[in-house]
Amino acid sequence: MSAPQWRIRQYHYLSENSHVHPFLVDLWREVEQATEGRVTATVTAGNQGLPGSHLAIVDLMVAGEIEAYVLMGGILGGKVPSLEIQGLPFAFSNHAQVHQVLDGPLGDYLQSQLRAKGIHALPGGLLENGFRHISTTTRPVRGAADLEGLRIRIPEGRMFADAFESLGAVPVEVNVLKLYGALKNHEIDAQENPLSITEALKLHEVTRHVSLTSHMWSGFNMMIGLRFWNGLPEEIRQTIERVARRHVARQRAHTDALNRTLESRIGEWGMQAHAINREEFRNRLREAGFYRRWRDITGNTAWGLLEADLGPLA
């Protein structure tokens, strides 16, 4: 093995036992082997040692203080508004459709938008988190009217806030590490996340109902600071992208299967599951002008590429 020439510090904000961490470890281990030790990497869970918000960490990456980070498009929207389109409510119907669209021309466009901000997003590097569902501490959500006045936790991101306000809920930003306590202490009435997150954070212990809304898809963009990326030889860049595609495909398949398996365990958690009519929720958003607003925010190019695959939304 050669002496390391390039060291990559890969951070993410999930736990070591999450559906992301082991795949990142495997990915960078294979890169080290494929480059005969010229590239080495460390993968750090929970953003350990990094201060500030997600976007502050992105700034560190762009400045070269760290090399790699993964982040949802909804949060990246604070840097590049078009990235919010990855989580457009009730746009996607299944896991395969998500990746067909976001690995295609729309994904190419979003990568170009990030590049203009000093960020290299790996092609085909969108890690799976899954479709998000609503779980509540008291009353169930069976229809859009049940969201009226519901205090629901959301992550950072303007689209999350606008979507739930448009549906009549009261969105409250809570750090994911404080979510369990906020639900247990009834500071909020509900939360929304893929079932994999509900399990990992044991949120089923502090909620009673889960409505299988699949209201938004979420995933994590694999990013490397553009300045660092451009300093790598072309052969190294090709190796990283080739290896990343393979391990991202593994991670997507694992996480999709995990989320589907967890649907069958909702009863074991002591929770009640409820089906909803997605079209009712979508119509409520249309009536509130939500899709028209977000067409303007994400831009005509991104919106047009999305509708080219999915049909008219607004």
Residue pairs with C-beta under 8 A, 6 or more apart in sequence:
1 36
1 37
2 35
2 36
2 37
2 38
3 37
3 38
4 37
4 38
4 39
4 40
5 38
5 39
6 38
6 39
6 40
6 231
6 232
6 236
7 39
7 40
7 41
7 42
7 67
8 28
8 39
8 40
8 41
8 42
8 67
8 68
8 224
8 228
9 41
9 42
9 44
9 66
9 67
9 68
10 24
10 28
10 41
10 42
10 43
10 44
10 67
10 68
10 69
11 43
11 44
11 47
11 50
11 57
11 66
11 68
11 69
11 70
12 20
12 21
12 24
12 43
12 44
12 45
12 47
12 69
12 70
12 220
13 46
13 47
13 54
13 176
14 20
14 21
14 45
14 46
14 200
15 21
15 45
15 46
15 200
16 45
16 46
17 200
18 45
18 196
18 200
19 128
19 129
19 196
19 200
19 251
19 254
19 255
19 258
20 70
20 127
20 220
20 251
21 43
21 45
23 127
23 247
23 248
23 250
23 251
23 254
24 43
24 70
24 247
25 43
26 247
26 250
27 243
27 244
27 247
27 248
28 41
28 43
30 243
30 246
30 247
31 39
31 41
31 239
31 240
31 243
32 39
32 40
32 41
34 239
34 243
35 236
35 239
38 236
39 236
39 239
39 240
41 68
47 57
50 57
50 60
50 66
52 60
53 156
54 71
54 75
54 156
55 75
55 76
55 78
55 79
55 156
57 66
57 69
58 69
58 71
58 76
58 79
58 119
58 223
60 66
61 67
61 68
61 69
61 119
61 223
61 224
61 225
62 117
62 118
62 119
62 225
62 226
62 227
63 225
64 225
64 227
64 228
66 225
67 224
67 225
67 228
68 222
68 223
68 224
68 225
69 223
70 127
70 220
70 221
70 222
70 223
71 220
71 221
71 223
72 86
72 87
72 129
72 155
72 157
72 218
72 219
72 220
72 221
73 83
73 84
73 85
73 86
73 87
73 110
73 218
73 219
73 221
74 83
74 84
74 86
74 87
74 155
74 156
74 157
74 159
74 160
74 216
74 218
75 155
75 156
75 157
76 83
76 84
76 114
76 221
77 83
77 84
77 157
77 158
77 159
78 156
78 157
78 158
79 114
79 117
79 119
80 110
80 113
80 114
80 116
80 117
81 297
81 298
81 299
82 109
82 110
82 113
82 298
82 299
82 301
82 302
83 110
83 113
83 114
83 221
84 157
84 158
84 159
84 294
84 297
84 298
85 106
85 110
85 294
85 298
85 302
85 303
85 306
86 102
86 110
86 126
86 217
86 218
86 219
86 221
87 157
87 159
87 160
87 216
87 217
87 218
88 159
88 216
88 294
88 298
88 306
88 313
89 159
89 163
89 215
89 216
89 281
89 282
89 285
89 290
90 215
90 216
90 278
90 281
90 282
90 285
91 217
91 306
91 310
91 313
92 98
92 101
92 131
92 217
92 310
95 128
95 130
95 131
95 252
95 256
97 310
98 217
98 219
99 126
99 252
100 309
101 107
101 306
101 309
101 310
102 110
102 126
102 219
103 123
103 124
103 126
104 305
104 309
105 305
105 308
106 302
106 305
106 306
106 309
107 123
107 124
107 126
108 123
109 301
109 302
109 305
110 121
110 302
111 120
111 121
111 123
114 120
114 121
114 221
114 223
115 121
115 226
118 225
118 226
118 227
119 223
119 224
119 225
119 226
120 223
120 224
120 225
120 226
120 229
121 221
121 222
121 223
122 222
122 223
122 224
122 240
122 241
122 244
122 248
123 241
123 245
124 241
124 244
124 245
124 248
124 249
125 221
125 222
125 241
125 244
125 245
125 248
126 219
126 220
126 221
126 222
126 248
127 219
127 220
127 221
127 222
127 248
127 251
127 252
127 255
128 219
128 251
128 252
128 255
128 256
129 194
129 196
129 197
129 217
129 218
129 219
129 220
129 255
130 194
130 195
130 196
130 217
130 218
130 255
130 256
130 259
131 194
131 214
131 215
131 216
131 217
131 218
131 259
132 192
132 193
132 194
132 213
132 214
132 215
132 216
132 217
132 218
133 192
133 193
133 194
133 195
133 198
133 210
133 211
133 212
133 213
133 214
133 215
134 141
134 147
134 152
134 190
134 191
134 192
134 210
134 211
134 213
134 215
135 190
135 191
135 192
135 193
135 198
135 203
135 204
135 207
135 209
135 210
135 211
135 271
136 150
136 189
136 190
136 207
136 208
136 209
136 210
136 211
137 183
137 186
137 188
137 189
137 190
137 206
137 207
137 208
138 189
138 208
139 146
139 209
140 146
140 208
140 209
140 211
140 272
140 274
141 147
141 150
141 190
141 209
141 211
141 213
141 274
141 276
142 211
142 274
142 276
143 276
143 277
143 280
144 167
144 168
144 280
144 281
144 284
145 168
147 164
147 167
147 168
147 169
148 168
148 169
149 168
149 169
149 170
150 168
150 169
150 170
150 189
150 190
151 169
151 170
151 172
151 187
151 188
151 189
151 190
152 164
152 169
152 170
152 171
152 172
152 188
152 189
152 190
152 191
152 192
153 171
153 172
153 173
153 174
153 179
153 182
153 183
153 188
153 190
153 191
153 192
154 160
154 161
154 164
154 171
154 172
154 173
154 174
154 192
155 173
155 176
156 173
158 297
159 294
160 171
160 216
161 171
161 173
162 290
162 293
162 294
163 215
163 216
163 285
163 290
164 170
164 171
165 171
166 284
166 285
166 288
166 289
166 290
167 281
167 284
167 285
167 288
169 190
172 187
172 188
174 182
174 187
174 188
176 197
176 201
179 191
179 201
179 203
180 201
180 202
180 203
180 205
180 206
181 187
182 188
183 191
183 203
183 206
183 207
184 206
190 207
191 203
191 207
192 213
192 215
192 216
193 201
193 203
194 218
194 259
195 210
195 258
195 259
195 262
195 263
195 266
196 255
196 258
196 259
196 262
197 203
198 204
198 207
198 210
198 262
199 262
199 265
204 210
204 266
204 269
204 270
204 271
207 271
208 270
208 271
208 272
209 271
209 272
209 273
209 274
210 266
210 271
210 272
210 273
210 274
211 273
211 274
211 275
211 276
212 263
212 273
212 274
212 275
212 276
213 276
213 278
213 281
214 278
215 278
215 281
222 244
222 248
224 240
229 237
232 240
263 273
266 272
266 273
267 273
285 291
286 314
291 313
291 314
292 314
294 303
295 303
295 313
295 314
303 313
303 314
306 313
307 313
